[in-house]
Amino acid sequence: MTQLTLRIDFENGSQIGHGKIRLLELIAQHGSISRAAKEMNMSYRRAWLLADELNRMFCKPVLETQHGGSGGGFARLTSCGHAVIGHYRAIEAQSMKLAAKQLDELEQDLSA
């Protein structure tokens, strides 16, 4: 199935796209940056750096984290984090609807 992948380049130089959104979704699902990183086949360090970048990108943090210890560590999305995912996925869905005809025409012109 053909997909439209978006990257949003904000005026302040920040960027958000499919990879960062997927990372947030997996952190929400697993409660762990480490598990999200493994599922995306990326290093924990890379995932942590992206999560930190996302936290600094918005006025409010998108993630809350607690380092391991006697109670163990965790990572969870804040309401801002859930909103970021929701906005991105809504923009993505609206874009797919708007571009459906053009994407269909491009698909028809693809060589086998």
Order of alpha helices (4+ residues) and beta strands (2+ residues): beta-beta-alpha-alpha-alpha-beta-beta-alpha
